[in-house]
Structure formats: C-alpha cells, structure tokens
Amino acid sequence: MILAKNGDGLQKMMISRIIDDHTSIKSRFGTELRSKPLLAVAEKPDYGFEPDTSGWSFCGDSYYSRLQKSFDMAVEKLGRVRYTRRVSIPIWRPKDHLCRTSPALTEISFLFSDDRLHATAFIRSLDAVNYFEANFGLVAYLLDEMSRKTEMEAGSVGMVVAVPHIYERDLDRVGRVNYSEVFGYHRLGTHIVEDYLSSAWHSALEAIYYNGSIKKTEWGELFEGQEESRFVHRLFIEVRNPEENQIHDKAPFTKKYGIEYAHDYVIHAKSIDREVDESILKEGETYTYAERARYCERDDVRVDQLFRVIEKLKEEPGRRDCYVGISRPWDISSDEPPCLRGYQFGVNREFFGMFYMRSNDAYGAMHANMFAFNILTKYVAEMCGFDTHRYYHFALDAHIYGEFLDSVREILEPETPGYVDKIKNRGH
C-alpha cells in the first residue's frame, strides 16, 4: 500500500512505484511499464473537481450517467444507517465486453470509519500519468458530495488498481520521488503479503482481532451474536504462492466444501470452456457469483463475462479489460447485495487474479472465498497457457462477528499444556 497526504503526492508516488517495479509489455497503445496490483490511499483528498457530464463515454454512457440514480439511493441508505457496509455503486455493465472502450473505474464504495466517511474505487486499469487526475478527482468529488448530503465529515480516498501502468513514451515527462510502501495494519488500510492462502488467512485474523475497531452491524436483528463486529478498513492481501492452495487446519470448512463452492457457486465449472446461454440458478437461489458472471436474466444485454475474458486472454494475454462484474445497479436497494463486487485477471510479470469485496466475514467466509476464487484463477491461468499465478484479495470491510471472537482467539492463542499437565494426562 502507498499512502500520501493528498492526490498530487499519491500520483507521484504511484508513478515512482511503477518505474521501480515494472514489466515492459507491448500493447496496441504502445509499450507500457506495468506494475503489480496496488492499493493507494490519499489521507486528505483534494476537492473542487467537477465531473464532465458530456465527456469520455463507453457503450454510449458516461460515468456520471451510470452513477446518478444509484448515487441518490446510496445517499439515502448511508443517511439512514451510517455504519452500513452496503453502499457500493457499480459502474461496470456486462455489455461493456461488447464495446471497444470500457470503463476503467468499475466500482465505488463508501464506508464510515474512524468518525469519517471514506471512498474506495476499484480501477481495472490506470494510466498513472494521463488519467490519474480524472479518476481520482471523480472519486474525491463523489466523496465530497456524499459527505455534504449525509452530513458526515469527508475522510480518505482509496484506489485499488489492478493494472497500474505508464507508457514508455511518457517517461521524459515524469520524475521519481521518495516513497515507502506500508505493510501491516494502518487505520486507512492493511496490506498483508504471505506465501500461502492458509497463512494469509491467519494473518488477516491477527490484523482484525488485535487492531480492529468495534461497530454495530445490520444483521443484529436477524442473527444473535452478530450485533457487533470487529473490523479493519481496506484489507489488501497478496498471496505469492497460491498454487499450494491448502486450507488452514483451523478453517471452519472442509476442502470438499471449498471445491464444491468454487465449482457450483463461483464458476459453474462444468461449462468453463464454453459459453453459457441459459439460466444456471437452482430453485430457491436469488443469485450466485457464477450466475452474475455467466448469465444473469435481469441484464438488458446478457453476456457470459467469464467466457469472454478467457477468450480475450487467449487471444492477447496483455489485455487490461479482463474484468468480470458481479454487482448490478439494483443491488444498492437490496438488504443482501453480493459481497463480491467483481474480479480482474491480467498479466504483469506473471498471471494474476484480483478480487474486490465490499464486505468479508473474516472467520466464517474469507478463507472459503479465497480458496474458491483461487481455484477459479488457477483454472483461467492454465486455460490461457500459464503454469503459475498470483492471487490478490481486497475487502473494504473485513470483520469478525462478536460471536466468533472466542473462536478466533483460540486460533491465534492456542493453549499449550504445561509439562505437569502432560504427566498427569499420561496417568489416565
């Protein structure tokens, strides 16, 4: 994670980080210096940006036109329940796969934390020289508007960027600044780097249990023990060796369940190598991540996004538009919107998958989520000719419910019997 005071400083740090840690990749727009995925946060964003309602468009729309209706509903929801985790606005539509130009900024989420309102955007691809200001400025503007309408103090702006890059031709226009990446816990973001999924889950539990803040939840009236949660804001996890893909010995699920969850709920694996053109929902299901990725009957234009992404990567591995949108505009009015909002596949030094979640139950669901999402990433990598991959996981609000705190403590602080206890047990 890189952390700066304002947007200008953040842009300079991001450019420097790309220069320091890049792979040169040729694209149809020129040679890119492409860095690995990044969480970037500006503590005090600059305001005064006015969105261009008639400017750059994609599939006949603009950012402003896609945001307008959902934004008003988001204001109402936040104004009613300021601790809600359910205010995340999708910009991406499945039909964007059919257009030559698609939105780079795919989702904007708002969360009240540390007595302030914060905004976080998922950006599938960002040219840090030429398009940083437009993207950052839009998010800062929306935060300012949301803050004003909900009467909450505006906080930070975060950007989760799947493919940060600059063009080689722009190198003479930029310079380097000193910066340092932030690892571990910070109140504005937590960055965890681990070798394995199992150790990453363990580290995530540690970060939340020992550093998290307590707040109310919207599940208190329905589930006893979930009235409160301990949470951290913006949890960004990088797993360097996800090929191991083993579960923690204290994980609250079995490997068999994890595989079934991946194949049925996340991938619809029996059709991973062919296009889905009919409903895949089972009786009683409102939605699944696979249904949103493959064939959603409520979409005005139905697109098997996962199949399209695989075809794109097979044809041109360096593409930056390999995003699968899970969220939809109508989710903003739902009491149970998808926790997973979307995911991106791409290539820098190696193939990677990056998954964006607005909310993640760290004890009850995170490990199973990561296990399943990593299976999907492994399958797509292999289908596109890659032997290895990296896995990235982001949760805007990563939390442990009150009823699970004791279970987490037992994982983090297991009781070890003393020598005397061992001698006594031998006698029985």
C-alpha positions in Angstrom: 0.0 0.0 0.0 1.2 3.5 -0.7 -0.1 6.3 1.5 0.1 10.0 0.7 -1.4 13.2 2.2 -3.2 14.3 -1.0 -3.9 13.3 -4.6 -0.9 15.1 -6.1 1.5 13.3 -3.8 -0.2 10.0 -4.4 0.1 10.3 -8.1 3.9 11.0 -7.8 4.3 8.0 -5.5 2.4 5.7 -7.8 4.4 6.7 -10.9 7.7 6.2 -8.9 6.5 2.8 -7.7 5.6 1.8 -11.3 9.1 2.9 -12.5 10.8 0.9 -9.7 8.7 -2.3 -10.1 7.6 -2.8 -13.7 7.5 -5.2 -16.5 7.6 -3.8 -20.1 4.6 -5.0 -22.1 3.7 -4.1 -25.6 0.0 -3.2 -26.2 -2.0 -1.7 -29.1 -1.4 1.7 -27.5 2.3 1.5 -27.1 4.9 0.0 -24.8 3.8 0.0 -21.2 5.7 -0.1 -17.9 3.2 -2.2 -15.9 3.4 -2.8 -12.2 1.7 -5.3 -10.0 -1.7 -4.5 -8.4 -1.7 -1.7 -5.8 -3.7 -0.2 -3.0 -3.2 3.6 -3.0 -4.7 5.9 -0.4 -4.8 9.7 -0.1 -5.5 10.8 3.5 -6.8 14.3 2.6 -8.0 14.3 -1.0 -8.3 17.5 -3.0 -11.7 18.8 -3.8 -13.1 21.1 -6.4 -13.2 18.6 -9.3 -16.3 19.0 -11.4 -17.3 15.9 -13.4 -17.7 16.3 -17.2 -21.2 15.1 -17.9 -20.6 15.2 -21.7 -17.1 13.9 -21.9 -15.5 10.5 -22.4 -18.1 7.7 -22.9 -18.2 4.0 -23.1 -21.0 1.9 -24.7 -23.0 5.1 -25.1 -22.8 6.1 -21.4 -20.6 8.2 -19.1 -19.5 7.8 -15.6 -21.9 10.4 -14.5 -25.0 8.9 -16.2 -24.3 5.4 -14.7 -23.7 6.8 -11.2 -26.5 9.3 -11.0 -29.5 7.2 -9.9 -27.5 4.8 -7.7 -25.8 7.7 -6.0 -29.0 9.2 -4.8 -30.1 5.8 -3.4 -26.7 5.4 -1.7 -27.1 8.8 0.0 -30.4 7.7 1.4 -29.0 4.4 2.7 -26.0 5.9 4.3 -28.1 8.7 5.8 -30.4 6.1 7.4 -27.6 3.7 8.7 -24.2 5.3 8.8 -22.5 2.1 9.8 -23.8 0.2 6.8 -21.4 -1.9 4.7 -23.9 -2.0 1.8 -23.1 1.2 -0.1 -21.1 0.2 -3.1 -22.0 1.5 -6.6 -21.2 -0.5 -9.7 -20.2 1.3 -12.9 -19.3 -1.7 -15.0 -22.0 -3.5 -17.0 -21.7 -6.9 -18.7 -22.4 -5.3 -22.1 -19.1 -3.4 -21.8 -17.4 -6.5 -23.0 -19.0 -5.9 -26.4 -17.6 -2.3 -26.7 -14.2 -1.2 -27.9 -13.9 1.2 -24.9 -15.0 0.1 -21.5 -14.9 1.9 -18.1 -11.6 1.8 -16.3 -13.3 2.7 -13.0 -15.7 -0.2 -12.2 -17.0 0.3 -8.7 -17.1 3.0 -6.0 -17.7 2.1 -2.3 -18.3 4.2 0.7 -17.7 3.3 4.3 -18.0 5.2 7.6 -14.9 4.5 9.7 -12.9 6.4 12.3 -15.7 9.0 12.5 -15.3 9.9 8.9 -16.8 8.9 5.5 -14.3 7.3 3.1 -14.5 6.4 -0.6 -12.7 3.5 -2.3 -12.7 2.7 -6.0 -11.8 -0.4 -7.9 -9.9 0.5 -11.1 -9.2 -2.3 -13.5 -6.5 -0.3 -15.4 -5.0 3.1 -14.7 -2.5 5.2 -16.8 -1.0 7.0 -13.8 0.4 9.9 -15.9 -2.5 10.8 -18.2 -5.7 9.6 -16.4 -4.9 9.7 -12.7 -6.3 13.1 -12.1 -9.6 12.4 -13.9 -10.2 9.1 -12.0 -9.0 10.3 -8.6 -10.8 13.6 -9.0 -14.1 11.9 -9.8 -13.9 9.7 -6.7 -13.0 12.7 -4.5 -15.8 14.7 -5.9 -18.3 12.0 -5.2 -17.0 11.6 -1.6 -17.4 15.4 -1.1 -20.9 15.2 -2.4 -21.8 12.2 -0.3 -20.3 13.8 2.7 -22.2 17.0 2.3 -25.6 15.3 1.7 -25.2 12.9 4.6 -23.6 15.5 6.9 -20.6 13.3 7.6 -17.0 14.6 7.6 -15.1 13.5 4.5 -12.2 11.2 5.0 -9.8 9.5 2.7 -9.9 8.3 -1.0 -8.6 4.9 -1.8 -8.0 3.3 -5.1 -7.5 -0.5 -5.7 -5.7 -0.6 -9.1 -5.4 -4.0 -10.8 -3.1 -2.8 -13.6 -1.2 0.4 -12.7 1.0 1.5 -15.6 2.6 4.3 -17.5 3.7 4.5 -21.2 7.3 4.4 -22.1 6.8 7.5 -24.2 5.8 9.5 -21.1 9.0 8.8 -19.1 10.6 12.1 -20.0 7.5 13.9 -18.6 7.8 12.4 -15.1 10.3 12.1 -12.3 10.8 9.9 -9.3 10.0 10.8 -5.7 11.0 9.0 -2.5 8.3 6.8 -1.1 7.8 3.8 1.1 5.2 1.1 0.9 3.1 0.5 4.0 2.7 -3.1 5.2 0.7 -4.5 8.0 -2.1 -2.6 9.8 -2.8 1.1 9.3 -6.2 2.7 10.1 -6.6 3.6 6.4 -5.6 0.2 5.1 -4.0 -3.0 5.9 -1.5 -4.7 3.5 -0.7 -8.4 4.1 1.8 -10.3 1.9 2.1 -14.1 2.6 3.3 -17.1 0.7 0.2 -19.3 1.2 -3.6 -18.9 1.4 -3.7 -20.5 4.8 -1.0 -18.2 6.3 -2.7 -15.2 4.7 -6.0 -16.1 6.4 -4.2 -16.4 9.7 -2.5 -13.0 9.3 -5.9 -11.4 8.3 -7.4 -12.7 11.5 -4.5 -11.4 13.5 -4.8 -7.9 11.9 -8.5 -7.7 12.7 -8.5 -9.3 16.1 -5.7 -7.2 17.5 -6.2 -3.9 15.7 -9.9 -3.8 14.6 -12.5 -1.3 15.8 -15.9 -2.3 17.1 -19.1 -1.2 15.4 -22.7 -2.2 15.0 -24.0 -4.3 12.1 -27.3 -4.6 10.2 -27.5 -8.3 11.0 -28.2 -7.8 14.7 -32.0 -8.2 14.5 -31.7 -11.4 12.5 -28.7 -13.3 13.9 -27.9 -13.4 17.6 -24.2 -12.8 18.2 -23.8 -10.6 15.1 -25.0 -7.3 16.6 -21.4 -6.1 16.6 -18.2 -6.8 14.6 -14.6 -6.0 15.0 -13.3 -4.7 11.6 -10.5 -3.2 9.7 -10.9 -0.8 6.8 -9.4 -1.8 3.4 -7.7 -5.2 3.8 -5.4 -5.9 0.9 -3.9 -9.4 0.7 -1.2 -10.6 -1.7 -0.5 -14.4 -1.9 2.8 -15.2 -3.6 2.4 -19.0 -3.8 -1.3 -19.8 -4.1 -0.5 -23.0 -6.1 -0.3 -24.7 -2.7 -4.0 -23.9 -2.1 -4.3 -25.8 1.2 -6.7 -24.8 3.9 -5.7 -23.9 7.4 -6.0 -26.7 10.0 -8.5 -24.5 11.9 -10.5 -23.4 8.9 -14.3 -23.6 9.5 -14.9 -25.6 6.3 -13.6 -28.7 4.6 -11.6 -28.9 1.4 -14.5 -30.8 -0.2 -16.9 -28.0 0.6 -14.4 -25.4 -0.8 -14.1 -27.3 -4.1 -17.9 -27.6 -4.4 -18.4 -24.0 -3.5 -15.9 -23.0 -6.2 -17.3 -25.2 -8.9 -21.0 -24.6 -8.3 -21.4 -21.1 -6.7 -18.4 -19.2 -8.2 -17.5 -20.8 -11.5 -20.2 -23.1 -12.9 -17.3 -25.2 -13.7 -19.0 -27.8 -16.0 -19.2 -25.0 -18.6 -16.0 -23.2 -18.0 -14.8 -24.0 -21.6 -17.9 -23.0 -23.3 -20.4 -20.1 -23.4 -23.4 -20.2 -21.1 -26.6 -19.1 -22.8 -29.4 -20.0 -20.3 -30.2 -19.6 -16.6 -28.0 -21.6 -14.2 -29.8 -20.7 -11.0 -31.1 -23.5 -8.9 -34.5 -23.5 -7.3 -34.6 -21.1 -4.3 -31.4 -19.1 -5.4 -31.7 -15.4 -5.9 -28.3 -15.1 -7.4 -24.9 -16.7 -7.3 -21.5 -15.3 -8.2 -21.4 -17.7 -11.2 -24.9 -16.5 -12.3 -23.8 -12.9 -12.2 -20.6 -13.8 -14.1 -22.1 -16.1 -16.7 -25.8 -15.4 -17.4 -28.0 -13.0 -15.5 -31.6 -13.0 -16.7 -32.2 -9.5 -15.3 -29.5 -7.9 -17.5 -30.7 -6.0 -20.5 -27.8 -7.4 -22.5 -26.8 -10.9 -21.4 -23.1 -11.6 -21.7 -21.0 -14.6 -20.4 -18.3 -12.4 -18.9 -16.1 -15.2 -17.7 -16.1 -16.9 -21.1 -15.4 -13.6 -22.8 -12.5 -12.8 -20.5 -10.9 -16.2 -21.1 -11.2 -15.7 -24.9 -9.7 -12.3 -24.7 -6.7 -13.5 -22.7 -6.1 -16.4 -25.0 -6.0 -14.0 -28.0 -4.0 -11.3 -26.3 -2.6 -12.0 -22.8 -1.6 -8.4 -22.2 -5.2 -7.1 -22.3 -6.3 -4.9 -19.4 -10.1 -5.2 -19.9 -10.5 -8.7 -18.5 -12.9 -7.7 -15.7 -15.9 -9.7 -14.6 -18.6 -7.6 -12.9 -20.7 -9.3 -10.2 -22.5 -6.3 -8.8 -25.5 -4.7 -10.5 -27.3 -1.3 -10.2 -30.3 -2.8 -8.4 -28.1 -4.2 -5.6 -28.0 -0.7 -4.0 -31.6 -1.2 -2.8 -31.1 -4.8 -1.6 -30.6 -5.8 2.0 -28.4 -8.7 0.8 -26.2 -7.3 -2.0 -23.3 -9.5 -3.2 -20.2 -9.2 -1.1 -18.0 -9.9 -4.1 -18.3 -7.0 -6.5 -16.0 -8.0 -9.3 -12.7 -9.5 -10.3 -9.9 -8.9 -12.8 -7.4 -11.2 -14.5 -4.2 -9.9 -16.0 -0.5 -10.3 -16.6 2.5 -8.3 -15.3 5.5 -10.5 -14.5 3.1 -13.4 -14.2 -0.6 -14.2 -14.4 -2.8 -12.9 -11.6 -6.4 -12.8 -10.3 -7.6 -9.9 -8.2 -11.0 -10.0 -6.3 -12.8 -7.0 -4.8 -15.2 -7.4 -1.9 -17.3 -4.7 -0.2 -17.7 -6.9 2.9 -16.0 -10.0 4.1 -16.7 -12.2 7.2 -13.1 -13.0 8.0 -13.7 -16.0 10.3 -16.8 -17.5 8.7 -16.3 -16.9 5.0 -13.0 -15.3 3.9 -10.9 -18.5 3.8 -13.5 -20.3 1.8 -13.8 -17.3 -0.5 -10.1 -17.1 -1.1 -9.9 -20.8 -1.7 -12.6 -20.8 -4.3 -11.5 -17.6 -6.0 -8.0 -19.0 -6.2 -9.3 -22.2 -7.9 -11.0 -20.0 -10.5 -7.8 -18.1 -11.0 -5.8 -21.3 -11.4 -8.2 -22.7 -14.0 -8.2 -19.5 -16.1 -4.4 -19.3 -15.9 -4.0 -22.8 -17.1 -6.5 -22.3 -19.9 -4.6 -19.3 -21.1 -1.2 -21.1 -21.0 0.3 -20.0 -17.7 1.8 -22.5 -15.3 1.8 -20.2 -12.2 -0.1 -17.3 -10.9 -0.5 -14.8 -8.0 -3.6 -14.1 -6.0 -4.9 -10.8 -4.7 -7.8 -10.3 -2.3 -9.3 -7.0 -1.2 -12.1 -6.4 1.4 -13.4 -2.9 2.1 -14.7 -4.0 5.5 -13.0 -7.2 6.8 -14.6 -8.2 10.1 -15.0 -10.8 12.8 -18.5 -11.0 14.3 -18.7 -10.8 18.1 -19.9 -14.4 18.4 -16.7 -15.7 16.7 -14.1 -13.7 18.7 -13.5 -16.5 21.1 -13.0 -19.0 18.2 -10.5 -16.6 16.6 -8.7 -16.2 19.9 -8.3 -19.9 20.2 -6.7 -20.0 16.7 -4.3 -17.1 17.4 -3.6 -18.0 21.1 -3.9 -21.8 21.4 -3.5 -23.1 24.9 -0.3 -25.3 25.2 -0.4 -27.8 28.1 2.5 -27.5 30.6 4.8 -30.3 31.5 2.9 -31.1 34.7 -0.4 -31.4 32.8 1.2 -33.8 30.3 2.5 -36.1 33.1 -1.0 -36.1 34.7 -2.7 -37.0 31.4 -0.4 -39.9 30.9 -1.7 -41.5 34.1 -5.3 -41.6 32.8 
